[in-house]
């Protein structure tokens, strides 16, 4: 019976973690909001222990901050944005170099089908931000899975979650909605580099794509052009006029 009790405890903690993370990432719980374990436990209809375990896990993932007394949904500075994107650029360039050697023809064919479908739909109905967001998500998922490195995949997933939270934070605090402004032709360019196994071209496109995303994120958060310039300089990547 003791083992059954432990399983139930883990299950409740996992459920609390999932519910809290969904609400944070969706912007329902904004940056700066404080968590009181008793209140959360009462709202979820569970005891404080699994709630505290869930909050501790969220703190380890960087989604909430713990000051020794309580938990607060994380806020972000220009430095946080620069650091996250610097790490993401480095890891995704490594991931795409690994993926070049491991991606199967079937994986590439499926992504080509997605890109071509998006091109057709755009010709018929016009520009669609949600469609481009999906192309972007599918591309980064393809790169991570193609790397054949489960640890790398998990780290990239965690970083993307944090960046997603920053975008949500910008939406809640500044009413700036996240859009994917990279054109569909950019995803076609990525696909061509992957299909031709052009490692250097794919790495360059990744750096350019993420640097544009960094610039866009800094702008959404209302940081000064000085902050954006510093981010570009720190990244060591030549800036482009493209925005994400």
Phi, psi and omega per residue, in radians:
X1 nan -0.548 3.136
X2 -1.075 -0.737 3.139
X3 -1.119 -0.694 3.114
X4 -1.096 -0.654 3.102
X5 -1.120 -0.705 3.140
X6 -1.138 -0.695 3.122
X7 -1.085 -0.760 -3.142
X8 -1.100 -0.691 3.133
X9 -1.089 -0.799 3.125
X10 -1.097 -0.709 -3.142
X11 -1.059 -0.789 3.126
X12 -1.112 -0.722 3.110
X13 -1.089 -0.757 3.132
X14 -1.132 -0.687 3.115
X15 -1.150 -0.715 3.117
X16 -1.128 -0.731 3.114
X17 -1.039 -0.830 -3.125
X18 -1.069 -0.791 -3.116
X19 -1.119 -0.773 -3.127
X20 -1.173 -0.723 -3.132
X21 -1.119 -0.737 3.120
X22 -1.050 -0.731 -3.100
X23 -1.247 -0.594 3.100
X24 -1.221 -0.855 -3.072
X25 -1.197 -0.434 3.122
X26 -1.462 -0.161 -3.129
X27 1.527 0.016 3.123
X28 -1.148 -0.567 3.020
X29 -1.934 1.852 -3.017
X30 -1.337 2.887 3.073
X31 -1.020 2.407 3.134
X32 1.622 -0.210 3.141
X33 -1.181 2.458 -3.124
X34 -1.699 2.508 3.075
X35 -1.837 2.279 2.975
X36 -1.958 1.999 -3.019
X37 -0.919 -0.729 -3.119
X38 -1.087 -0.729 -3.116
X39 -1.174 -0.749 3.130
X40 -1.110 -0.757 -3.140
X41 -1.058 -0.731 3.140
X42 -1.149 -0.721 -3.138
X43 -1.123 -0.675 -3.117
X44 -1.492 -0.213 3.130
X45 1.303 0.566 3.127
X46 -2.323 3.082 -3.136
X47 -1.392 2.992 -3.105
X48 -1.221 -0.530 -3.036
X49 -1.023 -0.934 3.121
X50 -1.126 -0.516 3.092
X51 -1.154 -0.773 3.118
X52 -1.109 -0.660 3.096
X53 -1.126 -0.709 3.127
X54 -1.149 -0.749 3.127
X55 -1.133 -0.652 3.102
X56 -1.110 -0.701 3.110
X57 -1.147 -0.737 3.110
X58 -1.090 -0.625 3.105
X59 -1.157 -0.695 3.138
X60 -1.170 -0.449 3.124
X61 -1.539 -0.103 3.101
X62 1.474 0.130 -3.135
X63 -1.453 -0.432 3.029
X64 -2.313 2.777 3.123
X65 -1.978 2.494 3.127
X66 -2.048 2.176 -3.083
X67 -1.800 0.234 -3.116
X68 1.685 -0.272 3.139
X69 -2.132 -0.674 -3.095
X70 -2.722 3.088 -3.094
X71 -1.951 2.477 3.134
X72 -2.347 2.407 3.078
X73 -1.075 2.302 -3.011
X74 -1.103 2.560 2.978
X75 -1.995 2.892 -3.027
X76 -2.340 2.514 3.096
X77 -1.863 3.028 3.083
X78 -1.047 -0.641 3.126
X79 -1.117 -0.704 3.105
X80 -1.034 -0.770 3.141
X81 -1.086 -0.811 -3.130
X82 -1.045 -0.786 -3.086
X83 -1.158 -0.762 3.139
X84 -1.079 -0.785 -3.127
X85 -1.235 -0.566 3.094
X86 -1.104 -0.760 3.114
X87 -1.154 -0.786 -3.097
X88 -1.100 -0.736 3.132
X89 -1.046 -0.834 -3.112
X90 -1.046 -0.809 -3.083
X91 -1.260 -0.669 -3.118
X92 -1.269 -0.572 3.043
X93 -1.114 -0.747 3.072
X94 -1.089 -0.758 -3.110
X95 -1.091 -0.742 -3.086
X96 -1.251 -0.540 3.058
X97 -1.152 -0.664 3.088
X98 -1.235 -0.678 -3.088
X99 -1.130 -0.593 3.137
X100 -0.899 -0.704 -3.076
X101 -1.431 -0.344 -3.006
X102 -1.951 -0.331 -3.107
X103 -1.071 2.342 -3.141
X104 -1.537 2.839 3.097
X105 -1.104 -0.583 3.130
X106 -1.148 -0.743 3.108
X107 -1.087 -0.774 -3.140
X108 -1.161 -0.665 3.135
X109 -1.115 -0.709 -3.135
X110 -1.159 -0.674 3.120
X111 -1.241 -0.630 3.075
X112 -1.069 -0.720 3.110
X113 -1.038 -0.701 3.129
X114 -1.151 -0.790 -3.129
X115 -1.123 -0.800 -3.134
X116 -1.126 -0.642 3.076
X117 -1.105 -0.686 3.125
X118 -1.180 -0.688 3.102
X119 -1.079 -0.772 -3.140
X120 -1.107 -0.790 -3.128
X121 -1.132 -0.656 3.127
X122 -1.138 -0.707 3.104
X123 -1.097 -0.585 -3.065
X124 -1.484 -0.666 -3.020
X125 -2.095 -0.064 -3.126
X126 1.626 -3.106 -3.068
X127 -1.109 2.430 -3.102
X128 -2.391 1.886 -3.089
X129 -1.085 -0.703 -3.126
X130 -1.111 -0.615 3.120
X131 -1.131 -0.728 -3.139
X132 -1.245 -0.574 3.063
X133 -1.079 -0.740 3.118
X134 -1.136 -0.719 3.095
X135 -1.042 -0.719 3.139
X136 -1.144 -0.808 3.137
X137 -1.077 -0.773 -3.133
X138 -1.120 -0.651 3.135
X139 -1.119 -0.851 -3.109
X140 -1.168 -0.584 3.062
X141 -1.164 -0.710 3.114
X142 -1.077 -0.756 3.140
X143 -1.105 -0.823 -3.111
X144 -1.108 -0.798 -3.136
X145 -1.189 -0.633 -3.137
X146 -1.178 -0.366 -3.135
X147 -1.206 -0.348 -3.111
X148 1.020 0.556 -3.119
X149 -2.227 1.751 -3.048
X150 -1.104 -0.655 3.134
X151 -1.162 -0.749 3.109
X152 -1.093 -0.742 3.126
X153 -1.023 -0.753 -3.131
X154 -1.166 -0.745 3.138
X155 -1.092 -0.773 3.129
X156 -1.105 -0.653 3.112
X157 -1.100 -0.743 3.126
X158 -1.119 -0.740 -3.133
X159 -1.148 -0.729 3.120
X160 -1.113 -0.617 3.089
X161 -1.099 -0.737 -3.135
X162 -1.145 -0.716 3.118
X163 -1.174 -0.644 3.071
X164 -1.058 -0.710 3.123
X165 -1.106 -0.701 3.110
X166 -1.071 -0.761 3.116
X167 -1.096 -0.715 3.113
X168 -1.130 -0.690 3.128
X169 -1.073 -0.761 3.107
X170 -1.060 -0.678 -3.140
X171 -1.147 -0.761 -3.082
X172 -1.250 -0.769 -3.019
X173 -1.515 -0.480 -3.063
X174 -2.168 0.040 3.131
X175 1.019 0.640 3.072
X176 -1.829 2.069 -3.090
X177 -1.568 2.410 3.131
X178 -1.218 2.249 3.040
X179 -2.299 2.689 3.068
X180 -1.771 1.781 -3.048
X181 -1.631 -0.034 3.033
X182 -1.139 2.344 -3.116
X183 -1.277 2.790 3.126
X184 -1.084 -0.514 3.110
X185 -1.083 -0.459 3.109
X186 -1.204 -0.658 3.103
X187 -1.228 -0.564 3.037
X188 -1.131 -0.668 3.115
X189 -1.128 -0.751 3.070
X190 -1.037 -0.830 -3.104
X191 -1.054 -0.744 -3.137
X192 -1.075 -0.703 3.129
X193 -1.152 -0.689 3.124
X194 -1.193 -0.747 -3.110
X195 -1.167 -0.587 3.130
X196 -1.519 -0.021 -3.131
X197 1.010 0.673 3.136
X198 -1.562 1.592 -3.031
X199 -1.070 -0.822 -3.091
X200 -1.133 -0.711 3.123
X201 -1.123 -0.776 -3.142
X202 -1.092 -0.718 3.134
X203 -1.140 -0.722 3.117
X204 -1.101 -0.764 3.130
X205 -1.085 -0.666 3.129
X206 -1.121 -0.804 3.118
X207 -1.065 -0.787 -3.119
X208 -1.128 -0.763 -3.113
X209 -1.086 -0.803 -3.095
X210 -1.327 -0.530 3.064
X211 -1.157 -0.699 3.070
X212 -1.101 -0.680 3.103
X213 -1.120 -0.660 3.116
X214 -1.117 -0.781 3.134
X215 -1.053 -0.761 -3.132
X216 -1.103 -0.731 -3.117
X217 -1.116 -0.750 3.115
X218 -1.085 -0.695 3.121
X219 -1.146 -0.745 -3.141
X220 -1.031 -0.633 -3.098
X221 -1.450 -0.067 3.080
X222 1.372 0.327 3.088
X223 -1.312 2.698 -3.033
X224 -1.212 2.867 3.072
X225 -1.090 -0.468 3.078
X226 -1.082 -0.719 3.117
X227 -1.139 -0.732 3.137
X228 -1.125 -0.724 3.132
X229 -1.117 -0.712 3.113
X230 -1.101 -0.683 3.130
X231 -1.106 -0.745 3.133
X232 -1.144 -0.729 -3.127
X233 -1.128 -0.762 -3.125
X234 -1.139 -0.542 -3.083
X235 -1.247 -0.461 -3.098
X236 1.297 0.244 -3.131
X237 -1.891 2.349 3.125
X238 -1.122 2.198 -3.104
X239 -1.200 2.693 3.078
X240 -2.198 2.968 3.120
X241 -1.491 -0.141 -3.119
X242 -1.275 2.521 3.120
X243 -2.131 2.554 3.071
X244 -2.020 nan nan
